[in-house]
Amino acid sequence: MGDYISKRLKSFGYALNGLGHMLRTQPNARIHLAATVVAVLAGLYFDIVGFEWLWLALAITLVWALEMVNTAIEHLSDLLSPEHSESVKFAKDIAAGAVLLAAILAIIIAGVVFLPKIAALF
């Protein structure tokens, strides 16, 4: 049982290492981090309710997850095909498009959650 727990803890370490690598090497990940911090601080400031936190957390998680998959696809593509390949380019573009769609959804959710609260200030 101890070996099982040790392996699971190591797998969390690998995942955190991957997240750290992405934050160090991917400028868009740092933009997502800034947006995440702003969204969470705005949520705290406006004292949003449970379902609003749920939608916000879903949007943030979706963007982060897809950014991580996009980064993994980019790394694997560069390794497997260092020369230019139209198929690799399309794979990278499609993965980036998935992140873009998630980011657009996150902006829409943030607008639905925060715009009424911002408007109420005026």
C-alpha positions in Angstrom: 0.0 0.0 0.0 2.9 2.4 0.8 4.4 1.9 -2.7 1.0 2.7 -4.3 0.7 5.9 -2.3 4.3 6.8 -3.1 3.7 6.3 -6.9 0.6 8.5 -6.7 2.4 11.2 -4.9 5.2 11.1 -7.6 2.6 11.4 -10.3 1.3 14.6 -8.7 4.9 15.8 -8.7 5.2 15.1 -12.4 2.0 17.0 -13.1 3.2 20.0 -11.1 6.5 19.9 -12.9 4.6 20.0 -16.2 2.6 23.0 -15.1 5.7 24.8 -13.9 7.5 24.1 -17.2 4.5 25.5 -19.1 4.4 28.6 -16.9 8.2 29.2 -17.4 8.2 28.6 -21.2 4.8 29.6 -22.6 4.0 33.4 -22.6 0.3 32.6 -23.2 0.3 30.5 -20.0 1.4 33.6 -18.1 -1.4 35.6 -19.6 -3.8 32.9 -18.5 -2.3 33.1 -15.0 -2.8 36.9 -14.9 -6.4 36.5 -16.1 -7.0 33.8 -13.5 -5.7 36.0 -10.7 -7.9 38.9 -11.9 -11.0 36.7 -12.2 -10.5 35.2 -8.7 -9.8 38.7 -7.1 -12.9 40.1 -8.9 -14.9 37.2 -7.6 -13.8 37.9 -4.1 -14.3 41.6 -4.4 -17.9 41.2 -5.8 -18.6 38.4 -3.4 -20.0 36.2 -6.2 -22.2 33.3 -5.2 -21.8 29.5 -5.5 -23.1 29.0 -9.0 -21.1 32.0 -10.3 -17.9 30.5 -8.7 -18.8 27.2 -10.4 -19.1 28.8 -13.9 -15.9 30.8 -13.3 -14.0 27.8 -12.1 -15.2 25.7 -15.1 -14.1 28.4 -17.5 -10.7 28.8 -15.9 -10.1 25.1 -15.7 -11.1 24.6 -19.3 -8.7 27.2 -20.5 -5.8 25.9 -18.4 -6.4 22.2 -19.4 -6.6 23.1 -23.1 -3.5 25.3 -22.9 -1.6 22.3 -21.3 -2.8 20.0 -24.1 -1.8 22.6 -26.7 1.6 22.9 -25.1 2.1 19.1 -25.1 1.0 18.8 -28.7 3.5 21.6 -29.6 6.4 19.8 -27.8 5.6 16.4 -29.3 5.2 17.9 -32.8 8.5 19.7 -32.6 10.2 16.5 -31.4 8.6 14.2 -34.0 8.8 16.6 -36.9 11.6 19.2 -36.5 11.3 20.1 -40.2 8.3 22.0 -41.5 5.2 19.9 -42.1 1.8 21.1 -43.1 0.1 18.4 -41.1 2.1 19.4 -37.9 1.2 23.0 -38.6 -2.5 22.2 -38.8 -2.3 20.0 -35.7 -0.7 22.9 -33.8 -3.2 25.4 -35.2 -6.1 23.3 -34.3 -4.9 22.8 -30.7 -4.3 26.6 -30.5 -7.9 27.1 -31.8 -9.2 24.9 -29.0 -7.5 27.2 -26.5 -8.9 30.3 -28.3 -12.5 28.9 -28.1 -12.1 28.1 -24.4 -10.8 31.6 -23.8 -13.7 33.2 -25.7 -16.1 31.1 -23.6 -14.2 32.3 -20.4 -14.6 35.9 -21.4 -18.3 35.4 -22.1 -18.8 33.7 -18.7 -16.8 36.5 -17.0 -19.0 39.1 -18.7 -22.2 37.3 -17.6 -20.9 37.1 -14.0 -19.2 40.5 -13.6 -20.8 43.0 -16.0 -24.0 43.3 -13.9 -22.0 43.8 -10.8 -19.8 46.4 -12.4 -22.9 48.2 -13.8 -24.4 48.3 -10.3 -21.5 50.4 -9.1 -22.6 53.2 -11.4 
